[in-house]
């Protein structure tokens, strides 16, 4: 395996790891907040929708940018 | 004992995103420039090009993740006013998870502060709660409150009941 490929895998893995950890933490904190608001009788439909939209946007853009960068790196190294 | 009901539940004003978004966007554009430059000089200086591309890509990914970290941290509802208490959250994912709670029974008055052109144009400000202390304790205040006059009115109405 070439050094460029090792670097590419490193970038891919660290980006995916940070994304997954952030989304997990975000889900944990926002669920706690929603639970409190639901207990107080407040409707949280809009918040839940925006939470999902933001999470999906983060996941997709992270994947897209990381793949583009990895492809560029492999192209430059070859 | 009366049932606790939510009177107001909102996030703080979007102006909180601006400073960090501007910084991360600037660094992001700079890193895109570095990556494009790396492609330009690839034929003549392959090693320099690889180094430039690596620095640019790492910076770009860092900015992307930090930007979303900011949006995810700040997007949640952080001001909750019920008929019994005021709850204010100050959180940043992984690093800070503060919760301030002030019972309405301890509040003697509410002050609203809107200083400067920006705060008046965008209609946001600071809410400060007088809980009987002698000094201006900033732990008893909420920054970046959108429409602070309306929020103060909601609290004052509840205090008068």
gemmi code that builds the backbone of each chain (N, CA, C; Angstrom):
import gemmi

chains = {
    "A": [
        ("UNK", (0.844, -1.205, 0.000), (0.000, 0.000, 0.000), (0.883, 1.261, 0.000)),
        ("UNK", (0.554, 2.205, -0.856), (1.374, 3.424, -0.967), (1.099, 4.366, 0.211)),
        ("UNK", (2.071, 5.263, 0.524), (1.835, 6.229, 1.612), (0.596, 7.092, 1.368)),
        ("UNK", (0.335, 7.442, 0.104), (-0.841, 8.258, -0.216), (-2.132, 7.515, 0.126)),
        ("UNK", (-2.133, 6.212, -0.144), (-3.331, 5.422, 0.164), (-3.542, 5.333, 1.677)),
        ("UNK", (-2.430, 5.195, 2.425), (-2.531, 5.136, 3.900), (-3.082, 6.463, 4.432)),
        ("UNK", (-2.562, 7.588, 3.864), (-3.049, 8.910, 4.261), (-4.541, 9.061, 3.941)),
        ("UNK", (-4.906, 8.590, 2.763), (-6.313, 8.689, 2.334), (-7.221, 7.929, 3.294)),
        ("UNK", (-6.795, 6.726, 3.668), (-7.589, 5.924, 4.612), (-7.667, 6.629, 5.972)),
        ("UNK", (-6.537, 7.227, 6.384), (-6.492, 7.961, 7.655), (-7.471, 9.127, 7.661)),
        ("UNK", (-7.466, 9.909, 6.586), (-8.377, 11.062, 6.477), (-9.829, 10.586, 6.494)),
        ("UNK", (-10.096, 9.544, 5.718), (-11.457, 9.002, 5.610), (-11.965, 8.523, 6.970)),
        ("UNK", (-11.114, 7.763, 7.661), (-11.528, 7.184, 8.946), (-11.714, 8.257, 10.015)),
        ("UNK", (-10.761, 9.215, 10.078), (-10.868, 10.230, 11.138), (-12.069, 11.134, 10.902)),
        ("UNK", (-12.343, 11.447, 9.628), (-13.511, 12.274, 9.316), (-14.808, 11.546, 9.679)),
        ("UNK", (-14.872, 10.280, 9.321), (-16.080, 9.489, 9.618), (-16.267, 9.335, 11.129)),
        ("UNK", (-15.146, 9.146, 11.836), (-15.217, 8.968, 13.290), (-15.721, 10.233, 13.969)),
        ("UNK", (-15.170, 11.395, 13.554), (-15.587, 12.661, 14.163), (-17.066, 12.918, 13.875)),
        ("UNK", (-17.477, 12.640, 12.641), (-18.878, 12.838, 12.242), (-19.805, 11.965, 13.087)),
        ("UNK", (-19.445, 10.694, 13.221), (-20.288, 9.759, 13.977), (-20.367, 10.153, 15.451)),
        ("UNK", (-19.217, 10.531, 16.036), (-19.202, 10.917, 17.454), (-20.039, 12.173, 17.686)),
        ("UNK", (-19.900, 13.157, 16.784), (-20.652, 14.407, 16.933), (-22.150, 14.149, 16.813)),
        ("UNK", (-22.538, 13.330, 15.831), (-23.966, 13.037, 15.645), (-24.525, 12.267, 16.841)),
        ("UNK", (-23.713, 11.364, 17.380), (-24.149, 10.601, 18.559), (-24.365, 11.539, 19.756)),
        ("UNK", (-23.403, 12.429, 19.979), (-23.493, 13.379, 21.095), (-24.684, 14.319, 20.904)),
        ("UNK", (-24.859, 14.775, 19.662), (-25.974, 15.674, 19.345), (-27.312, 14.979, 19.620)),
        ("UNK", (-27.423, 13.729, 19.202), (-28.657, 12.967, 19.407), (-28.940, 12.813, 20.900)),
        ("UNK", (-27.879, 12.527, 21.660), (-28.026, 12.318, 23.107), (-28.543, 13.596, 23.780)),
        ("UNK", (-27.893, 14.721, 23.471), (-28.260, 15.984, 24.126), (-29.645, 16.453, 23.676)),
        ("UNK", (-29.917, 16.370, 22.364), (-31.209, 16.882, 21.890), (-32.374, 16.000, 22.328)),
        ("UNK", (-32.133, 14.695, 22.464), (-33.195, 13.799, 22.958), (-33.543, 14.150, 24.412)),
        ("UNK", (-32.500, 14.473, 25.191), (-32.713, 14.835, 26.594), (-33.566, 16.107, 26.674)),
        ("UNK", (-33.238, 17.065, 25.802), (-33.972, 18.337, 25.759), (-35.436, 18.101, 25.345)),
        ("UNK", (-35.623, 17.264, 24.336), (-36.981, 16.978, 23.851), (-37.799, 16.254, 24.910)),
        ("UNK", (-37.132, 15.374, 25.651), (-37.830, 14.630, 26.699), (-38.374, 15.590, 27.754)),
        ("UNK", (-37.543, 16.581, 28.121), (-37.963, 17.577, 29.107), (-39.146, 18.378, 28.579)),
        ("UNK", (-39.030, 18.827, 27.309), (-40.106, 19.640, 26.725), (-41.389, 18.836, 26.565)),
        ("UNK", (-41.260, 17.576, 26.202), (-42.455, 16.735, 26.088), (-43.102, 16.535, 27.451)),
        ("UNK", (-42.279, 16.378, 28.485), (-42.816, 16.213, 29.836), (-43.573, 17.467, 30.284)),
        ("UNK", (-43.138, 18.621, 29.751), (-43.803, 19.876, 30.105), (-44.987, 20.168, 29.172)),
        ("UNK", (-45.254, 19.229, 28.267), (-46.428, 19.362, 27.399), (-46.231, 20.232, 26.180)),
        ("UNK", (-44.986, 20.406, 25.742), (-44.730, 21.236, 24.564), (-44.551, 20.351, 23.336)),
        ("UNK", (-45.170, 20.746, 22.214), (-45.064, 19.963, 20.980), (-43.719, 20.248, 20.319)),
        ("UNK", (-42.967, 19.179, 20.013), (-41.623, 19.364, 19.471), (-41.447, 18.833, 18.061)),
        ("UNK", (-42.557, 18.792, 17.286), (-42.507, 18.252, 15.922), (-41.491, 18.963, 15.048)),
        ("UNK", (-41.509, 20.302, 15.074), (-40.595, 21.098, 14.244), (-39.142, 20.888, 14.613)),
        ("UNK", (-38.873, 20.787, 15.910), (-37.495, 20.608, 16.374), (-36.942, 19.261, 15.933)),
        ("UNK", (-37.803, 18.232, 16.041), (-37.362, 16.887, 15.652), (-37.036, 16.859, 14.163)),
        ("UNK", (-37.899, 17.503, 13.348), (-37.664, 17.538, 11.892), (-36.361, 18.251, 11.567)),
        ("UNK", (-36.114, 19.397, 12.228), (-34.887, 20.146, 11.923), (-33.655, 19.391, 12.426)),
        ("UNK", (-33.836, 18.621, 13.517), (-32.719, 17.806, 14.028), (-32.321, 16.752, 12.998)),
        ("UNK", (-33.330, 16.085, 12.435), (-33.039, 15.063, 11.431), (-32.427, 15.687, 10.178)),
        ("UNK", (-32.987, 16.833, 9.755), (-32.500, 17.491, 8.530), (-31.027, 17.874, 8.685)),
        ("UNK", (-30.688, 18.431, 9.847), (-29.315, 18.870, 10.088), (-28.354, 17.669, 10.166)),
        ("UNK", (-28.811, 16.603, 10.817), (-27.979, 15.401, 10.949), (-27.699, 14.793, 9.581)),
        ("UNK", (-28.773, 14.695, 8.745), (-28.613, 14.107, 7.409), (-27.689, 14.979, 6.562)),
        ("UNK", (-27.890, 16.313, 6.639), (-27.044, 17.238, 5.864), (-25.578, 17.079, 6.269)),
        ("UNK", (-25.328, 16.958, 7.570), (-23.954, 16.798, 8.063), (-23.351, 15.490, 7.566)),
        ("UNK", (-24.106, 14.410, 7.688), (-23.619, 13.093, 7.253), (-23.295, 13.078, 5.762)),
        ("UNK", (-24.223, 13.592, 4.952), (-24.037, 13.543, 3.492), (-22.870, 14.430, 3.059)),
        ("UNK", (-22.824, 15.678, 3.582), (-21.736, 16.577, 3.155), (-20.371, 16.064, 3.632)),
        ("UNK", (-20.338, 15.476, 4.830), (-19.069, 14.930, 5.329), (-18.561, 13.831, 4.397)),
        ("UNK", (-19.491, 12.943, 4.026), (-19.126, 11.830, 3.138), (-18.646, 12.367, 1.786)),
        ("UNK", (-19.402, 13.323, 1.265), (-19.099, 13.885, -0.056), (-17.724, 14.564, -0.081)),
        ("UNK", (-17.492, 15.465, 0.889), (-16.211, 16.194, 0.929), (-15.048, 15.231, 1.134)),
        ("UNK", (-15.241, 14.272, 2.057), (-14.148, 13.350, 2.363), (-13.796, 12.515, 1.134)),
        ("UNK", (-14.833, 12.038, 0.417), (-14.571, 11.226, -0.778), (-13.851, 12.053, -1.849)),
        ("UNK", (-14.328, 13.301, -2.035), (-13.699, 14.177, -3.032), (-12.227, 14.422, -2.706)),
        ("UNK", (-11.968, 14.669, -1.416), (-10.598, 14.954, -0.992), (-9.706, 13.723, -1.163)),
        ("UNK", (-10.249, 12.562, -0.814), (-9.482, 11.325, -0.948), (-9.179, 11.035, -2.423)),
        ("UNK", (-10.175, 11.236, -3.298), (-9.963, 11.022, -4.743), (-8.879, 11.979, -5.263)),
        ("UNK", (-8.965, 13.252, -4.834), (-7.962, 14.248, -5.236), (-6.573, 13.874, -4.766)),
        ("UNK", (-6.492, 13.383, -3.530), (-5.195, 12.986, -2.957), (-4.571, 11.843, -3.745)),
        ("UNK", (-5.413, 10.841, -4.070), (-4.904, 9.697, -4.825), (-4.475, 10.118, -6.230)),
        ("UNK", (-5.202, 11.098, -6.801), (-4.867, 11.579, -8.146), (-3.533, 12.333, -8.139)),
        ("UNK", (-3.348, 13.168, -7.101), (-2.093, 13.942, -7.002), (-0.910, 13.004, -6.756)),
        ("UNK", (-1.133, 11.995, -5.907), (-0.041, 11.087, -5.549), (0.341, 10.150, -6.693)),
        ("UNK", (-0.578, 9.895, -7.622), (-0.287, 8.921, -8.686), (0.543, 9.547, -9.819)),
    ],
    "B": [
        ("UNK", (-50.720, 22.067, 44.166), (-49.644, 22.622, 43.343), (-50.098, 22.679, 41.871)),
        ("UNK", (-49.842, 23.822, 41.199), (-50.309, 23.973, 39.819), (-49.412, 23.188, 38.855)),
        ("UNK", (-50.024, 22.787, 37.763), (-49.284, 22.039, 36.724), (-48.297, 22.976, 36.021)),
        ("UNK", (-47.108, 22.442, 35.716), (-46.096, 23.264, 35.034), (-46.333, 23.251, 33.521)),
        ("UNK", (-46.461, 24.444, 32.928), (-46.700, 24.549, 31.484), (-45.630, 25.414, 30.841)),
        ("UNK", (-45.299, 25.079, 29.595), (-44.306, 25.875, 28.861), (-44.971, 27.132, 28.291)),
        ("UNK", (-44.366, 28.298, 28.581), (-44.887, 29.558, 28.045), (-44.070, 29.995, 26.821)),
        ("UNK", (-42.798, 29.609, 26.820), (-41.902, 30.049, 25.746), (-40.760, 29.041, 25.646)),
        ("UNK", (-40.503, 28.562, 24.456), (-39.365, 27.641, 24.265), (-38.748, 27.936, 22.909)),
        ("UNK", (-37.585, 28.558, 22.921), (-36.938, 28.926, 21.664), (-35.425, 28.824, 21.797)),
        ("UNK", (-34.805, 28.849, 20.642), (-33.347, 28.924, 20.625), (-32.951, 30.393, 20.694)),
        ("UNK", (-31.705, 30.659, 21.051), (-31.244, 32.052, 21.076), (-31.076, 32.564, 19.639)),
        ("UNK", (-30.845, 33.854, 19.491), (-30.839, 34.513, 18.180), (-29.737, 33.954, 17.262)),
        ("UNK", (-30.039, 33.918, 15.950), (-29.097, 33.344, 14.974), (-27.790, 34.135, 14.851)),
        ("UNK", (-27.750, 35.312, 15.423), (-26.526, 36.123, 15.318), (-25.328, 35.413, 15.972)),
        ("UNK", (-25.619, 34.477, 16.880), (-24.552, 33.714, 17.558), (-23.710, 32.892, 16.576)),
        ("UNK", (-24.291, 32.575, 15.398), (-23.559, 31.764, 14.412), (-22.536, 32.590, 13.624)),
        ("UNK", (-22.782, 33.903, 13.510), (-22.050, 34.716, 12.525), (-20.524, 34.728, 12.707)),
        ("UNK", (-19.986, 35.057, 13.916), (-18.514, 35.180, 14.011), (-17.765, 33.908, 13.611)),
        ("UNK", (-18.192, 32.769, 14.176), (-17.468, 31.522, 13.880), (-17.701, 31.073, 12.440)),
        ("UNK", (-18.932, 31.290, 11.924), (-19.199, 30.909, 10.531), (-18.294, 31.702, 9.595)),
        ("UNK", (-18.122, 32.982, 9.881), (-17.264, 33.826, 9.037), (-15.820, 33.325, 9.071)),
        ("UNK", (-15.337, 32.998, 10.273), (-13.939, 32.535, 10.403), (-13.750, 31.201, 9.681)),
        ("UNK", (-14.665, 30.240, 9.937), (-14.519, 28.912, 9.318), (-14.663, 28.994, 7.799)),
        ("UNK", (-15.573, 29.868, 7.318), (-15.746, 29.999, 5.860), (-14.482, 30.562, 5.228)),
        ("UNK", (-13.896, 31.546, 5.894), (-12.675, 32.166, 5.372), (-11.542, 31.131, 5.271)),
        ("UNK", (-11.371, 30.361, 6.353), (-10.323, 29.324, 6.337), (-10.667, 28.248, 5.303)),
        ("UNK", (-11.977, 27.937, 5.170), (-12.421, 26.942, 4.192), (-12.073, 27.373, 2.776)),
        ("UNK", (-12.359, 28.647, 2.432), (-12.047, 29.137, 1.082), (-10.534, 29.151, 0.845)),
        ("UNK", (-9.794, 29.515, 1.902), (-8.333, 29.529, 1.808), (-7.808, 28.118, 1.523)),
        ("UNK", (-8.398, 27.132, 2.182), (-7.935, 25.746, 1.985), (-8.316, 25.226, 0.602)),
        ("UNK", (-9.484, 25.673, 0.076), (-9.846, 25.289, -1.304), (-8.808, 25.871, -2.267)),
        ("UNK", (-8.399, 27.126, -1.988), (-7.360, 27.775, -2.800), (-6.063, 26.971, -2.783)),
        ("UNK", (-5.696, 26.481, -1.588), (-4.466, 25.676, -1.451), (-4.563, 24.395, -2.282)),
        ("UNK", (-5.741, 23.764, -2.247), (-5.919, 22.509, -2.994), (-5.867, 22.760, -4.498)),
        ("UNK", (-6.477, 23.858, -4.950), (-6.443, 24.187, -6.386), (-5.013, 24.499, -6.827)),
        ("UNK", (-4.293, 25.218, -5.945), (-2.888, 25.549, -6.237), (-2.056, 24.268, -6.350)),
        ("UNK", (-2.380, 23.296, -5.476), (-1.664, 22.014, -5.500), (-1.829, 21.328, -6.851)),
        ("UNK", (-3.045, 21.392, -7.410), (-3.274, 20.788, -8.728), (-2.504, 21.531, -9.828)),
        ("UNK", (-2.387, 22.879, -9.653), (-1.700, 23.697, -10.662), (-0.204, 23.360, -10.741)),
        ("UNK", (0.417, 23.157, -9.563), (1.869, 22.960, -9.540), (2.268, 21.481, -9.473)),
        ("UNK", (1.284, 20.612, -9.649), (1.530, 19.170, -9.520), (2.623, 18.670, -10.477)),
        ("UNK", (2.605, 19.182, -11.719), (3.566, 18.689, -12.722), (4.990, 19.141, -12.420)),
        ("UNK", (5.139, 20.372, -11.908), (6.486, 20.917, -11.675), (7.059, 20.560, -10.302)),
        ("UNK", (6.243, 20.675, -9.247), (6.725, 20.369, -7.883), (5.814, 19.332, -7.224)),
        ("UNK", (5.992, 18.071, -7.557), (5.047, 17.049, -7.062), (4.993, 16.929, -5.535)),
        ("UNK", (6.154, 17.049, -4.875), (6.160, 16.893, -3.409), (5.504, 18.080, -2.712)),
        ("UNK", (5.841, 19.295, -3.215), (5.235, 20.511, -2.641), (3.727, 20.461, -2.874)),
        ("UNK", (3.345, 20.007, -4.049), (1.924, 19.916, -4.398), (1.198, 18.971, -3.442)),
        ("UNK", (1.817, 17.830, -3.163), (1.209, 16.847, -2.254), (1.056, 17.433, -0.850)),
        ("UNK", (2.118, 18.142, -0.401), (2.083, 18.750, 0.934), (0.992, 19.815, 1.005)),
        ("UNK", (0.920, 20.665, -0.043), (-0.097, 21.717, -0.081), (-1.500, 21.122, -0.076)),
        ("UNK", (-1.670, 20.062, -0.850), (-2.981, 19.419, -0.936), (-3.378, 18.835, 0.424)),
        ("UNK", (-2.403, 18.222, 1.086), (-2.696, 17.635, 2.408), (-3.106, 18.695, 3.415)),
        ("UNK", (-2.311, 19.798, 3.450), (-2.626, 20.886, 4.392), (-4.015, 21.456, 4.073)),
        ("UNK", (-4.262, 21.720, 2.786), (-5.553, 22.277, 2.363), (-6.713, 21.367, 2.704)),
        ("UNK", (-6.566, 20.080, 2.427), (-7.684, 19.160, 2.662), (-7.961, 18.976, 4.150)),
        ("UNK", (-6.899, 18.893, 4.952), (-7.098, 18.736, 6.400), (-7.773, 19.987, 6.969)),
        ("UNK", (-7.319, 21.166, 6.519), (-7.926, 22.422, 6.979), (-9.396, 22.490, 6.569)),
        ("UNK", (-9.671, 22.102, 5.328), (-11.040, 22.172, 4.819), (-11.970, 21.245, 5.605)),
        ("UNK", (-11.501, 20.010, 5.818), (-12.335, 19.063, 6.564), (-12.542, 19.513, 8.003)),
        ("UNK", (-11.487, 20.090, 8.584), (-11.575, 20.597, 9.954), (-12.630, 21.701, 10.044)),
        ("UNK", (-12.593, 22.635, 9.084), (-13.570, 23.732, 9.064), (-14.988, 23.199, 8.876)),
        ("UNK", (-15.131, 22.230, 7.982), (-16.449, 21.636, 7.731), (-17.012, 21.012, 9.007)),
        ("UNK", (-16.176, 20.226, 9.697), (-16.645, 19.562, 10.920), (-16.907, 20.567, 12.042)),
        ("UNK", (-16.041, 21.577, 12.148), (-16.237, 22.576, 13.209), (-17.491, 23.399, 12.963)),
        ("UNK", (-17.765, 23.691, 11.685), (-18.959, 24.459, 11.329), (-20.224, 23.684, 11.711)),
        ("UNK", (-20.257, 22.403, 11.364), (-21.430, 21.599, 11.717), (-21.498, 21.358, 13.225)),
        ("UNK", (-20.328, 21.266, 13.857), (-20.307, 21.123, 15.320), (-20.972, 22.344, 15.955)),
        ("UNK", (-20.670, 23.529, 15.394), (-21.275, 24.774, 15.889), (-22.787, 24.766, 15.673)),
        ("UNK", (-23.222, 24.412, 14.448), (-24.656, 24.423, 14.149), (-25.405, 23.405, 15.008)),
        ("UNK", (-24.819, 22.220, 15.173), (-25.495, 21.190, 15.961), (-25.552, 21.589, 17.436)),
        ("UNK", (-24.492, 22.254, 17.911), (-24.454, 22.663, 19.321), (-25.467, 23.760, 19.611)),
        ("UNK", (-25.576, 24.703, 18.671), (-26.369, 25.902, 18.943), (-27.805, 25.811, 18.445)),
        ("UNK", (-28.128, 24.772, 17.676), (-29.444, 24.693, 17.039), (-30.547, 24.338, 18.037)),
        ("UNK", (-30.165, 23.686, 19.123), (-31.186, 23.191, 20.049), (-31.876, 24.328, 20.803)),
        ("UNK", (-33.084, 24.035, 21.269), (-33.811, 25.014, 22.088), (-33.041, 25.227, 23.378)),
        ("UNK", (-32.688, 26.481, 23.668), (-31.902, 26.705, 24.887), (-32.531, 27.668, 25.887)),
        ("UNK", (-33.704, 28.217, 25.545), (-34.407, 29.026, 26.551), (-35.803, 28.427, 26.725)),
        ("UNK", (-36.097, 27.998, 27.928), (-37.434, 27.460, 28.219), (-38.006, 28.244, 29.393)),
        ("UNK", (-39.163, 28.834, 29.173), (-39.826, 29.569, 30.253), (-41.146, 28.862, 30.542)),
        ("UNK", (-41.298, 28.454, 31.778), (-42.556, 27.820, 32.177), (-43.258, 28.738, 33.178)),
        ("UNK", (-44.411, 28.338, 33.643), (-45.103, 29.171, 34.632), (-44.506, 29.036, 36.029)),
        ("UNK", (-43.415, 28.229, 36.154), (-42.768, 28.085, 37.465), (-41.283, 28.429, 37.479)),
        ("UNK", (-40.621, 28.318, 36.322), (-39.168, 28.539, 36.308), (-38.676, 28.957, 34.927)),
        ("UNK", (-37.437, 29.439, 34.919), (-36.770, 29.772, 33.666), (-35.556, 28.861, 33.559)),
        ("UNK", (-35.448, 28.171, 32.423), (-34.313, 27.262, 32.229), (-33.527, 27.767, 31.033)),
        ("UNK", (-32.228, 27.913, 31.229), (-31.371, 28.357, 30.131), (-30.191, 27.394, 29.995)),
        ("UNK", (-29.981, 26.902, 28.782), (-28.882, 25.967, 28.534), (-27.755, 26.680, 27.802)),
        ("UNK", (-26.548, 26.368, 28.187), (-25.378, 26.865, 27.463), (-24.563, 25.627, 27.117)),
        ("UNK", (-24.743, 25.151, 25.889), (-24.049, 23.902, 25.581), (-23.276, 23.940, 24.276)),
        ("UNK", (-22.200, 23.191, 24.295), (-21.343, 23.023, 23.136), (-20.964, 21.536, 23.166)),
        ("UNK", (-21.316, 20.811, 22.134), (-21.128, 19.356, 22.149), (-19.712, 18.962, 22.555)),
        ("UNK", (-19.578, 18.014, 23.422), (-18.319, 17.448, 23.958), (-17.646, 18.316, 25.021)),
        ("UNK", (-17.837, 19.639, 24.970), (-17.023, 20.484, 25.856), (-17.807, 21.174, 26.967)),
        ("UNK", (-19.072, 21.488, 26.743), (-19.787, 22.282, 27.745), (-21.255, 21.879, 27.767)),
        ("UNK", (-21.785, 21.653, 28.954), (-23.192, 21.272, 29.077), (-23.750, 21.926, 30.340)),
        ("UNK", (-23.963, 23.237, 30.274), (-24.431, 23.992, 31.442), (-25.943, 24.157, 31.406)),
        ("UNK", (-26.537, 24.052, 32.573), (-27.975, 24.291, 32.683), (-28.204, 25.259, 33.836)),
        ("UNK", (-28.832, 26.389, 33.544), (-29.144, 27.374, 34.578), (-30.655, 27.365, 34.785)),
        ("UNK", (-31.035, 27.298, 36.027), (-32.469, 27.254, 36.314), (-32.793, 28.283, 37.391)),
        ("UNK", (-33.768, 29.142, 37.109), (-34.165, 30.161, 38.082), (-35.662, 30.016, 38.347)),
        ("UNK", (-36.030, 29.710, 39.590), (-37.471, 29.643, 39.894), (-38.090, 31.043, 39.797)),
        ("UNK", (-39.285, 31.147, 39.242), (-39.923, 32.459, 39.095), (-40.167, 33.111, 40.458)),
        ("UNK", (-40.315, 32.266, 41.484), (-40.584, 32.814, 42.819), (-39.400, 33.623, 43.347)),
        ("UNK", (-38.186, 33.380, 42.787), (-36.989, 34.099, 43.252), (-36.723, 35.383, 42.457)),
        ("UNK", (-37.497, 35.591, 41.400), (-37.223, 36.735, 40.527), (-38.042, 37.944, 40.972)),
        ("UNK", (-37.307, 39.044, 41.249), (-37.988, 40.280, 41.645), (-38.322, 41.134, 40.424)),
        ("UNK", (-37.521, 41.004, 39.385), (-37.769, 41.793, 38.178), (-36.928, 41.303, 37.015)),
        ("UNK", (-37.293, 41.738, 35.825), (-36.557, 41.350, 34.614), (-36.090, 42.606, 33.911)),
        ("UNK", (-34.826, 42.611, 33.515), (-34.289, 43.753, 32.760), (-33.891, 43.303, 31.376)),
        ("UNK", (-34.164, 44.150, 30.398), (-33.784, 43.832, 29.024), (-32.723, 44.831, 28.582)),
        ("UNK", (-31.653, 44.360, 27.982), (-30.596, 45.262, 27.521), (-30.361, 45.053, 26.031)),
        ("UNK", (-30.508, 46.120, 25.268), (-30.195, 46.078, 23.834), (-29.250, 47.229, 23.555)),
        ("UNK", (-27.975, 46.919, 23.401), (-26.965, 47.962, 23.185), (-26.429, 47.884, 21.761)),
        ("UNK", (-26.292, 49.012, 21.130), (-25.662, 49.054, 19.807), (-26.635, 48.943, 18.661)),
        ("UNK", (-26.120, 49.306, 17.505), (-26.928, 49.343, 16.287), (-27.393, 47.937, 15.890)),
        ("UNK", (-26.446, 46.986, 15.930), (-26.733, 45.624, 15.475), (-27.842, 44.980, 16.309)),
        ("UNK", (-27.719, 45.118, 17.629), (-28.708, 44.500, 18.525), (-30.088, 45.099, 18.308)),
        ("UNK", (-30.143, 46.419, 18.019), (-31.438, 47.064, 17.810), (-32.028, 46.738, 16.444)),
        ("UNK", (-31.166, 46.661, 15.430), (-31.671, 46.343, 14.087), (-32.144, 44.891, 14.017)),
        ("UNK", (-31.310, 43.982, 14.540), (-31.658, 42.552, 14.464), (-32.579, 42.101, 15.602)),
        ("UNK", (-32.866, 43.023, 16.494), (-33.795, 42.778, 17.605), (-33.396, 41.581, 18.478)),
        ("UNK", (-32.223, 41.685, 19.074), (-31.830, 40.693, 20.069), (-31.114, 41.428, 21.200)),
        ("UNK", (-30.980, 40.780, 22.328), (-30.338, 41.446, 23.457), (-30.136, 40.505, 24.629)),
        ("UNK", (-29.900, 41.126, 25.782), (-29.620, 40.351, 27.000), (-30.808, 40.482, 27.947)),
        ("UNK", (-31.198, 39.369, 28.535), (-32.209, 39.416, 29.592), (-31.493, 39.203, 30.911)),
        ("UNK", (-31.712, 40.100, 31.848), (-31.073, 39.956, 33.152), (-32.152, 39.859, 34.225)),
        ("UNK", (-31.977, 38.889, 35.116), (-33.001, 38.643, 36.131), (-32.519, 39.142, 37.479)),
        ("UNK", (-33.316, 39.972, 38.107), (-33.013, 40.481, 39.438), (-33.513, 39.458, 40.452)),
        ("UNK", (-32.539, 38.747, 41.071), (-32.931, 37.723, 42.055), (-32.625, 38.185, 43.482)),
        ("UNK", (-32.417, 39.471, 43.637), (-32.218, 40.021, 44.981), (-30.782, 40.196, 45.387)),
        ("UNK", (-29.822, 39.821, 44.544), (-28.402, 40.002, 44.864), (-28.012, 41.469, 44.740)),
        ("UNK", (-26.871, 41.815, 45.326), (-26.469, 43.221, 45.307), (-25.735, 43.593, 44.022)),
        ("UNK", (-25.107, 42.605, 43.366), (-24.326, 42.948, 42.175), (-25.000, 42.412, 40.914)),
        ("UNK", (-24.487, 42.880, 39.781), (-25.024, 42.442, 38.490), (-24.372, 41.103, 38.155)),
        ("UNK", (-25.033, 40.020, 38.557), (-24.485, 38.686, 38.365), (-24.828, 38.198, 36.951)),
        ("UNK", (-23.790, 38.035, 36.106), (-24.056, 37.666, 34.722), (-24.494, 36.204, 34.583)),
        ("UNK", (-24.402, 35.428, 35.709), (-24.936, 34.069, 35.656), (-26.456, 34.105, 35.623)),
        ("UNK", (-27.008, 35.224, 36.021), (-28.461, 35.383, 36.032), (-28.919, 36.135, 34.791)),
        ("UNK", (-28.188, 35.981, 33.718), (-28.590, 36.662, 32.490), (-28.528, 35.694, 31.314)),
        ("UNK", (-29.294, 36.003, 30.282), (-29.304, 35.182, 29.066), (-28.897, 36.074, 27.893)),
        ("UNK", (-27.779, 35.761, 27.232), (-27.379, 36.579, 26.078), (-28.080, 36.128, 24.795)),
        ("UNK", (-28.031, 36.969, 23.780), (-28.559, 36.647, 22.440), (-30.025, 36.202, 22.448)),
        ("UNK", (-30.838, 36.864, 23.243), (-32.264, 36.512, 23.265), (-32.958, 37.237, 22.110)),
        ("UNK", (-33.664, 36.475, 21.271), (-34.401, 37.109, 20.170), (-35.677, 37.733, 20.712)),
        ("UNK", (-36.035, 38.892, 20.243), (-37.212, 39.655, 20.695), (-37.254, 39.731, 22.232)),
        ("UNK", (-36.232, 40.304, 22.844), (-36.153, 40.271, 24.315), (-37.305, 40.991, 25.003)),
        ("UNK", (-37.869, 42.016, 24.338), (-38.996, 42.734, 24.962), (-40.224, 41.825, 25.104)),
        ("UNK", (-40.460, 40.992, 24.085), (-41.595, 40.053, 24.153), (-41.372, 39.009, 25.250)),
        ("UNK", (-40.127, 38.537, 25.336), (-39.808, 37.508, 26.350), (-39.939, 38.102, 27.755)),
        ("UNK", (-39.441, 39.339, 27.917), (-39.553, 40.007, 29.215), (-41.021, 40.209, 29.582)),
        ("UNK", (-41.834, 40.517, 28.584), (-43.273, 40.712, 28.811), (-43.928, 39.413, 29.281)),
        ("UNK", (-43.538, 38.303, 28.658), (-44.088, 36.992, 29.057), (-43.751, 36.714, 30.525)),
        ("UNK", (-42.491, 36.990, 30.894), (-42.064, 36.711, 32.281), (-42.762, 37.664, 33.253)),
        ("UNK", (-42.827, 38.943, 32.888), (-43.477, 39.925, 33.767), (-44.955, 39.612, 33.975)),
        ("UNK", (-45.615, 39.174, 32.908), (-47.033, 38.805, 33.024), (-47.187, 37.660, 34.015)),
        ("UNK", (-46.267, 36.680, 33.920), (-46.321, 35.531, 34.811), (-46.015, 35.935, 36.255)),
        ("UNK", (-45.095, 36.898, 36.416), (-44.734, 37.334, 37.766), (-45.887, 38.081, 38.446)),
        ("UNK", (-46.683, 38.770, 37.635), (-47.800, 39.535, 38.187), (-48.957, 38.648, 38.646)),
        ("UNK", (-48.991, 37.372, 38.109), (-50.132, 36.490, 38.447), (-50.097, 36.061, 39.908)),
    ],
}
model = gemmi.Model(1)
for chain_id, residues in chains.items():
    chain = gemmi.Chain(chain_id)
    for i, (resn, *xyz) in enumerate(residues, 1):
        res = gemmi.Residue()
        res.name, res.seqid = resn, gemmi.SeqId(i, " ")
        for name, pos in zip(("N", "CA", "C"), xyz):
            atom = gemmi.Atom()
            atom.name, atom.element = name, gemmi.Element(name[0])
            atom.pos, atom.b_iso = gemmi.Position(*pos), 0.0
            res.add_atom(atom)
        chain.add_residue(res)
    model.add_chain(chain)
structure = gemmi.Structure()
structure.add_model(model)
structure.setup_entities()
